[in-house]
Amino acid sequence: MQVDPIAPELVTTDFVAMMNALHMCVLIHDARTKNILWANPAACEMLEFSLAEIRPLKANDMSSSAQQYDRVIGRAWLQDAVERGSSRIEWHYRSKSGRIIPTDALAVRVELAQGPAVMVQFRDIEREQQVERELRLTTSYVDALARHTSTVAFMLDADGAVRFATDSALTYIGLTADDDPPMGRPLTAYAQLRLGGRPVSWSEVATGADPIGPVQLELFSDEQHTTWLEGSLERLREQEIDAYLMILHDVSERVRGEARRELELRHENYLARYNAMGDMAMAIAHELGQPLAAAGNFIAGIRARTALMVGTGELPVPVADQVGYGLESAARQIDRATAIVSALRSFVGHLEHVEQVVDLNDVVSDCLYFIRLRAASSAVTVEVRLAAEPVLVRCERVLTGQVVMNLCFNAIDEMAACRQEVRHVTLTTRVNEGTGVVTVDDRGRGFSRDPFAESFTSKEGGSGIGLALSHRIISRQHGSIWAERRQTGGSRFGFALPLADQPSA
């Protein structure tokens, strides 16, 4: 071994001392014969042989008996290092006691004073392989858990970006295991974070996770369907790195059920309000009946007295004509008021709302007086197209009439905001596929979203019955109610009830 002239103070014994102090195992092989020339203490200790015992050993004496560690393969590996300068391999040595030791071995050609040699450096990697196997096994377990569990779980970093997600979680955000993974993308790119029902930012949710806090996710799969997830966000601190585990479960049915119950409660409140209005209308009609009848009698008496006075000459004819014109006009107004009160009393007179077989043509006819009265005040033309044959359905006559009037009143109010030339409403009855159908067409501005999602009227001075209550009335009678845009412009509102000869749902 030659001494580097740059460090002349180091001698051969110094290099031997350093090699002996190495924890890395070292074997020196002759480049030509592949015989072992020397081994450092670390190699002797691992292989459980003394230096004297190691030197005469061959590859088959100190290697695993497995075929891939055959002597021929070992010599070829060493020869490759001689020819190329170095060669690395995973080699399984066998100690004196028979223990198989997996190693990472590097063979390097070195030039010695006596000629070329191969220095093999190797280290025990049994523990590393065990850890690697355990990691692979753990990864397999985690992958299997992610694929087969129904748990919705996300692992997030400090910025709220997704680092891991179960397959169930991927499904909820609209991805599959075959899609590009969302790793590194913020969870807020797929869903709205919420706390206590209000939208919040990631930082607000993360601040509440100390170390665990509640969280909600709102996911929009389409314009009509919303999925709600609810659970917890737990802060995990590992080696000064913040990570967050979000565990969720689907509460969509619960949220939608709560919304339905709230809407139904509003519907019932409005129904009670409208019934109270009916009671009030009946009371008013009753109270107005007698004053109107008395006023009519007074006018009749004045007419008779006037005629008598004209006959006796007490009242000039021109004055009598003027008085007669005034009395005639007053009588017409009283007759009109009496007709209104009579129609109102007839309409609200069945407050028990008994289900019965009725003709939808009759229901519409009962409502026409009020519909035309409302239309006349807004200069809206109402066209009625009743089915030629009776449209017999089983329903609550008064409540169904309320729905007819509500749809017509809405159409008339819409027309009142439009140009005079388009103020036209068409009310139709017909039979269609086992149902009796009523439709109301207008030529208005249409609508941008489902109007039946509203739970109360948005019109000034509205009675409060609203489309939501109409939906409740028709649905309770096993029918359906809808709204749609007309191709020629405007809207069509309608409802269908099963014909009386059809079995109830």
C-alpha angles and dihedrals in degrees: 000000000000123000118235106248089218089066105032091163090072113085133186094269089056092058091047089051091052092048090050090052094053118111088204111091114241131193123181115209128188107250094224105037097024088224116151110256100176144352129198121233093259090059092046091050094049094046092040093229130119118237090256091052094046098052098070094041121114129207094267090052095059105025135081114274091231114121094245089061096052118146092247091057091047093052090047090054092051091046090052088057090050091053100037101030097245142020132185127208142160103245129183112217123193119221126219089262091052099255112149110227119196110212141180101232128192119190115200128182112234130183113231128183090254092048141282119332138177118239112203116200115190140166135194110261097173092110092046091051091049091051090046091051091049090049091050090048092048090048089051091050091049092047091049090047091049092050100044108029120096090211115117104223135164128185109207134186126228091278094053095254118147114252099165136009135178118238089251089056091049090052092054093053091049100259136112132210088260094056124088104284117247091228110145094016120111116257088227087070087072105030145017115250115223138185121191090352095303127107114256139177127251092252091056093051092045091050090055091054097087089165095320134007142164124269139178130201124204114199124187111210091173139339093280103038129064125184119207123203123186133185144099139308115212124192114225118194113198120172092335091308117121117221131167130215115206116194116186142175131197113262097165094118091050093049092046090046091053090049091049092049091049091049092047090051090053090048092052091048091052091046090053089048092051092048089052088052088053091053090049091048091052091049092048091048090051094048094046094049096075097044090049092049091048092049089052091052092050091052091049090051092049090050091053093046091049092051090050093050091050089051093053093043094244091121124045115237095238091054090046090052091052092048090047092052091051093047091048091052092048090049092053092052091048090050089050092050090047090052091051093049091047092051092046092050091049093049099048096034096099102063093157089077094212115188110242142155108271138165112248087213088062092046090054092045090052089056098043096088092059093040094052090044090055092043094050092058089057097039091244121153115225118204117194122202109183121187113260091234128046114277100215116195135161109243148119100279099207096045092046088051089053089056091050091051093045093053091046094046090051091050092048092049089050091050091049088065092053135076117290094245094061098044096120131128125190120204115194138179125192145146117254129173098331096321138096110235132202119187132182117200125193134177096224136120097290123220136278099214141015104299091201089070087075114096098199141015119284094194121107110251093013119159092230098240090114131168091286091064090046088054090051093050095049095041091051088057092054092256136121132236128195148166127217140171117255116231090227092051135276129053140292119211119185148153136206129207127189114262114253092250091055120093114254117252 
